[in-house]
Amino acid sequence: MIHGKATLYYPPACMTVLKDSMPDVDCAVLQEAWRQETPNTVWTCVGTAEQGCSCVFVNEFANTVMGSVMATGQQVALTEDGEAPEEPSDYCVKGNTLSVRDADGSVFTATKQ
């Protein structure tokens, strides 16, 4: 079972740009839009258009992916079977938690249950 949680933050400048095309946009509107876009995900958006909106999503799903893991030093490359090899990413392990940071700055965390 995979449990996913992430936060999207819309700073005030982004909210201003959104208001140009959607004058009534606020955090509740963003929350509803995300819930419609991803119906199997729980979204919660809080804040104000003036302060910015913080939208958190939580998703839980079962997924089986076969592939290989190649660790070298403090980098790991994860490759799904039948896919092109991915670029190595930085990783660290602390206790039962593995964190991987991709080149674009995305961070993925897995905890051994």
C-alpha positions as CSV (number, residue, x, y, z in Angstrom):
1,M,0.0,0.0,0.0
2,I,1.4,3.4,-0.9
3,H,0.4,6.5,1.1
4,G,1.0,9.7,-0.7
5,K,0.9,13.2,0.8
6,A,2.0,16.5,-0.8
7,T,1.4,20.2,-0.5
8,L,0.9,22.7,-3.3
9,Y,1.3,26.3,-2.3
10,Y,-0.2,29.1,-4.3
11,P,1.5,32.4,-3.2
12,P,-0.5,35.6,-3.4
13,A,1.1,36.5,-6.8
14,C,-0.2,33.3,-8.3
15,M,-3.6,33.9,-6.8
16,T,-3.6,37.4,-8.4
17,V,-2.8,35.8,-11.8
18,L,-5.5,33.2,-11.4
19,K,-8.0,35.9,-10.5
20,D,-7.4,37.4,-14.0
21,S,-9.1,34.4,-15.6
22,M,-11.3,33.3,-12.7
23,P,-12.4,36.4,-10.7
24,D,-14.1,34.3,-8.0
25,V,-11.1,32.0,-7.3
26,D,-10.3,31.4,-3.6
27,C,-8.9,28.4,-1.6
28,A,-12.3,26.7,-1.6
29,V,-12.6,27.0,-5.4
30,L,-9.1,25.5,-5.8
31,Q,-10.0,22.7,-3.4
32,E,-13.1,21.8,-5.4
33,A,-11.3,22.0,-8.7
34,W,-8.6,19.6,-7.5
35,R,-11.2,17.2,-6.0
36,Q,-12.9,17.1,-9.4
37,E,-9.6,16.7,-11.3
38,T,-8.4,13.8,-9.0
39,P,-11.6,12.1,-7.6
40,N,-9.6,9.4,-5.7
41,T,-7.6,11.9,-3.8
42,V,-8.6,13.9,-0.7
43,W,-7.7,17.6,-1.1
44,T,-7.8,20.3,1.6
45,C,-7.0,23.9,0.8
46,V,-6.7,26.6,3.4
47,G,-5.7,30.3,3.4
48,T,-6.9,33.3,1.6
49,A,-6.3,34.8,-1.9
50,E,-4.4,37.7,-0.2
51,Q,-2.2,35.4,1.9
52,G,-2.0,32.5,-0.5
53,C,-3.5,29.0,-0.5
54,S,-1.9,25.9,0.8
55,C,-3.5,22.7,-0.7
56,V,-2.6,19.3,0.8
57,F,-3.6,16.1,-0.9
58,V,-3.6,12.6,0.6
59,N,-3.9,9.5,-1.6
60,E,-3.6,5.8,-0.8
61,F,-3.3,3.1,-3.4
62,A,-1.9,-0.3,-4.0
63,N,0.5,-0.6,-6.8
64,T,3.0,-3.2,-7.9
65,V,5.9,-2.1,-10.1
66,M,8.7,-4.3,-11.1
67,G,12.1,-3.0,-11.9
68,S,15.6,-2.5,-10.6
69,V,17.4,-0.3,-8.1
70,M,21.0,0.7,-8.5
71,A,22.7,2.5,-5.6
72,T,26.1,4.1,-6.0
73,G,27.5,6.3,-3.2
74,Q,24.7,8.7,-2.2
75,Q,22.7,8.3,-5.4
76,V,20.1,5.8,-6.5
77,A,18.6,5.1,-10.0
78,L,15.2,3.5,-10.1
79,T,14.2,1.8,-13.4
80,E,10.9,0.2,-14.2
81,D,11.0,-2.9,-16.3
82,G,10.7,-2.1,-19.9
83,E,11.4,1.7,-19.4
84,A,14.5,3.7,-20.1
85,P,16.9,4.1,-17.2
86,E,16.2,7.2,-15.0
87,E,18.9,9.7,-14.0
88,P,20.4,8.9,-10.6
89,S,18.9,10.9,-7.7
90,D,20.3,11.8,-4.3
91,Y,19.0,9.8,-1.4
92,C,19.4,9.3,2.3
93,V,18.1,6.8,4.9
94,K,17.2,7.7,8.4
95,G,15.8,4.9,10.6
96,N,13.0,3.3,8.6
97,T,12.7,6.2,6.2
98,L,14.1,6.5,2.7
99,S,14.1,10.0,1.0
100,V,14.9,10.5,-2.6
101,R,15.4,14.0,-4.2
102,D,15.1,14.1,-8.0
103,A,17.1,16.6,-10.2
104,D,14.0,18.9,-10.4
105,G,13.9,19.2,-6.5
106,S,11.0,16.8,-6.0
107,V,11.3,14.7,-2.8
108,F,9.8,11.3,-2.4
109,T,9.7,9.6,1.0
110,A,9.1,5.9,1.8
111,T,8.7,4.5,5.3
112,K,9.1,0.8,6.0
113,Q,6.0,-0.5,7.8
